[in-house]
């Protein structure tokens, strides 16, 4: 097994890793905002149910959630609700949406109430106040914790192999059957490049938002 052959195989695994990462991010970011609104709702039953749901999801290991999403519907209904890949994405989206929701909630609640009151005095609606006054301040405040979660997501994609999705770690582990262990350590290079690019991207966004004084 040559270096080029192993690299091409790991790149195929990296494609699955990137798909899981991208789909999770695209779906979990807006869902997390919706969940945060539920947990902050003035309608107490909705707020309590949302907070309990978030507590359960954050308290159960993501690996176990992947297993539950893939296997439990099959046991109960006689057929899986999702494919293996779909199960991974569904579990990741729900899990990360709950983590993102707490970051959103912390950012939104950190904005001084006086800013909302000032907007109301100016005749702005609640949605106008949120999108025109509050939103960019919230984005600046949550950027650092959000970047940590996004970087963690990159590494969590390795959990997909628990239901035999061939992401980059699983692709490397397949070479262990041939007595090759170095491909497993080689995957660190791919992760470091991936995380490094994300770190540069978040650093760029932080500089762009420097003029929002909070």
C-alpha positions as CSV (number, residue, x, y, z in Angstrom):
1,X,0.0,0.0,0.0
2,X,1.7,3.1,-1.2
3,X,1.5,6.7,0.2
4,X,-0.5,8.0,-2.8
5,X,-3.0,5.1,-2.6
6,X,-3.5,5.7,1.1
7,X,-3.8,9.4,0.6
8,X,-6.5,9.0,-2.1
9,X,-8.4,6.6,0.2
10,X,-8.3,9.0,3.1
11,X,-9.4,11.8,0.8
12,X,-12.5,9.7,0.0
13,X,-13.1,9.4,3.7
14,X,-12.6,13.1,4.1
15,X,-15.4,13.7,1.6
16,X,-17.8,11.9,4.0
17,X,-16.4,13.8,6.9
18,X,-16.9,17.1,5.2
19,X,-20.5,16.2,4.1
20,X,-21.4,15.3,7.7
21,X,-19.8,18.6,8.9
22,X,-21.4,20.8,6.3
23,X,-24.9,19.4,6.5
24,X,-24.8,19.5,10.3
25,X,-23.7,23.1,10.3
26,X,-26.2,24.2,7.7
27,X,-29.2,22.6,9.5
28,X,-28.2,22.9,13.1
29,X,-27.4,26.7,13.1
30,X,-31.0,27.8,12.2
31,X,-32.6,25.0,14.3
32,X,-30.5,26.0,17.3
33,X,-31.9,29.6,17.0
34,X,-35.5,28.2,16.9
35,X,-34.8,26.0,20.0
36,X,-33.3,29.0,21.8
37,X,-36.5,31.0,21.2
38,X,-38.4,28.1,22.7
39,X,-36.3,28.0,25.8
40,X,-36.7,31.8,26.3
41,X,-40.5,31.7,25.5
42,X,-42.8,33.5,27.8
43,X,-45.1,30.5,27.4
44,X,-43.9,28.5,30.4
45,X,-44.9,25.0,29.3
46,X,-43.0,25.4,26.0
47,X,-40.0,26.8,27.8
48,X,-39.9,23.9,30.3
49,X,-40.3,21.3,27.6
50,X,-37.6,22.8,25.5
51,X,-35.2,23.1,28.4
52,X,-35.8,19.5,29.4
53,X,-35.2,18.4,25.8
54,X,-31.9,20.4,25.6
55,X,-30.8,18.9,28.9
56,X,-31.4,15.3,27.7
57,X,-29.6,15.8,24.4
58,X,-26.6,17.6,26.0
59,X,-26.5,14.9,28.7
60,X,-26.4,11.8,26.5
61,X,-23.2,11.0,24.5
62,X,-23.4,11.8,20.8
63,X,-22.3,8.3,19.9
64,X,-25.3,6.8,21.8
65,X,-27.6,9.3,20.0
66,X,-26.3,8.1,16.6
67,X,-27.0,4.5,17.6
68,X,-30.5,5.3,18.9
69,X,-31.5,7.2,15.7
70,X,-30.3,4.4,13.5
71,X,-31.4,1.3,15.4
72,X,-34.4,2.2,17.7
73,X,-36.9,3.1,14.9
74,X,-36.0,-0.3,13.2
75,X,-36.8,-2.1,16.4
76,X,-40.0,-0.3,17.0
77,X,-41.3,0.1,13.5
78,X,-39.6,-2.8,11.7
79,X,-37.7,-0.6,9.4
80,X,-35.2,2.2,9.8
81,X,-36.4,5.8,9.4
82,X,-33.1,6.8,7.9
83,X,-30.1,5.4,6.0
84,X,-26.9,5.1,7.9
85,X,-25.7,8.4,6.6
86,X,-29.1,10.0,7.2
87,X,-29.1,8.7,10.8
88,X,-25.7,10.3,11.5
89,X,-26.7,13.6,10.1
90,X,-30.0,13.6,12.0
91,X,-28.3,12.8,15.3
92,X,-25.6,15.4,14.7
93,X,-28.1,18.1,13.8
94,X,-30.2,17.5,16.9
95,X,-27.2,17.4,19.1
96,X,-25.4,20.4,17.8
97,X,-28.7,22.4,17.5
98,X,-29.1,22.0,21.3
99,X,-25.6,23.2,22.0
100,X,-25.9,26.1,19.6
101,X,-29.3,27.0,21.2
102,X,-27.6,27.6,24.6
103,X,-24.9,29.7,22.9
104,X,-27.6,31.8,21.2
105,X,-29.6,32.1,24.4
106,X,-26.6,33.3,26.3
107,X,-25.8,35.9,23.6
108,X,-29.3,37.2,23.3
109,X,-29.8,37.4,27.1
110,X,-26.5,39.3,27.5
111,X,-27.9,42.3,25.5
112,X,-29.0,45.1,27.8
113,X,-32.8,45.4,28.1
114,X,-32.3,49.2,27.5
115,X,-31.6,48.5,23.9
116,X,-34.9,46.8,23.4
117,X,-36.7,49.6,25.3
118,X,-34.9,52.2,23.1
119,X,-36.1,50.4,20.0
120,X,-39.6,50.3,21.3
121,X,-39.5,54.1,22.0
122,X,-38.5,54.6,18.4
123,X,-41.5,52.7,17.2
124,X,-39.7,49.6,16.1
125,X,-41.3,46.2,16.1
126,X,-39.8,43.3,18.1
127,X,-38.5,41.7,14.9
128,X,-37.0,45.0,13.7
129,X,-35.3,45.5,17.1
130,X,-33.8,42.0,17.0
131,X,-32.6,42.0,13.4
132,X,-31.5,45.7,13.1
133,X,-30.2,46.4,16.7
134,X,-29.5,43.1,18.5
135,X,-28.5,40.5,16.0
136,X,-25.0,41.7,15.0
137,X,-24.1,42.3,18.7
138,X,-25.2,38.8,19.5
139,X,-23.1,37.4,16.6
140,X,-20.0,39.2,17.9
141,X,-20.5,37.8,21.4
142,X,-21.2,34.2,20.4
143,X,-18.5,34.0,17.7
144,X,-15.8,32.6,20.0
145,X,-17.9,29.9,21.8
146,X,-19.5,29.1,18.4
147,X,-16.1,28.6,16.8
148,X,-15.2,26.2,19.6
149,X,-18.3,24.1,18.9
150,X,-17.7,24.1,15.1
151,X,-14.1,22.9,15.6
152,X,-15.4,20.2,18.0
153,X,-17.9,19.2,15.3
154,X,-15.0,18.5,12.9
155,X,-13.5,16.0,15.3
156,X,-16.9,14.5,16.3
157,X,-17.5,13.4,12.7
158,X,-15.3,10.4,13.5
159,X,-18.2,9.0,15.6
160,X,-20.0,8.2,12.4
161,X,-18.0,5.1,12.1
162,X,-20.0,3.6,15.0
163,X,-22.6,2.6,12.4
164,X,-20.0,1.8,9.7
165,X,-19.9,5.1,7.8
166,X,-16.5,5.2,6.2
167,X,-15.3,8.7,7.2
168,X,-11.6,9.4,7.3
169,X,-10.8,7.6,10.6
170,X,-12.7,4.5,9.4
171,X,-10.9,4.7,6.1
172,X,-7.6,4.7,7.9
173,X,-8.6,1.9,10.3
174,X,-9.4,-0.3,7.3
175,X,-5.6,-0.5,6.6
176,X,-5.0,-2.1,10.0
177,X,-6.2,-5.4,8.5
178,X,-3.0,-5.2,6.3
179,X,-0.8,-4.4,9.3
180,X,-0.5,-0.7,8.5
181,X,-1.0,1.7,11.4
182,X,0.6,4.8,10.0
183,X,-2.5,5.8,7.9
184,X,-4.4,6.3,11.2
185,X,-1.8,8.8,12.5
186,X,-1.7,10.4,9.0
187,X,-5.3,11.4,9.4
188,X,-4.1,14.0,12.0
189,X,-2.7,16.0,9.1
190,X,-6.1,16.3,7.4
191,X,-7.8,17.3,10.7
192,X,-5.1,19.9,11.4
193,X,-5.5,21.4,8.0
194,X,-9.3,21.4,8.3
195,X,-9.3,23.0,11.7
196,X,-6.6,25.4,10.7
197,X,-8.7,26.7,7.8
198,X,-11.7,27.1,10.1
199,X,-9.6,29.0,12.7
200,X,-8.4,31.4,10.0
201,X,-12.0,31.9,8.8
202,X,-13.3,32.7,12.3
203,X,-10.3,35.0,12.9
204,X,-11.3,36.9,9.7
205,X,-14.9,37.2,11.0
206,X,-13.7,38.5,14.4
207,X,-11.7,41.2,12.7
208,X,-14.7,42.2,10.5
209,X,-16.9,42.5,13.6
210,X,-14.4,44.6,15.6
211,X,-16.4,47.8,15.1
212,X,-19.3,46.3,17.0
213,X,-18.4,47.5,20.5
214,X,-20.1,45.3,23.2
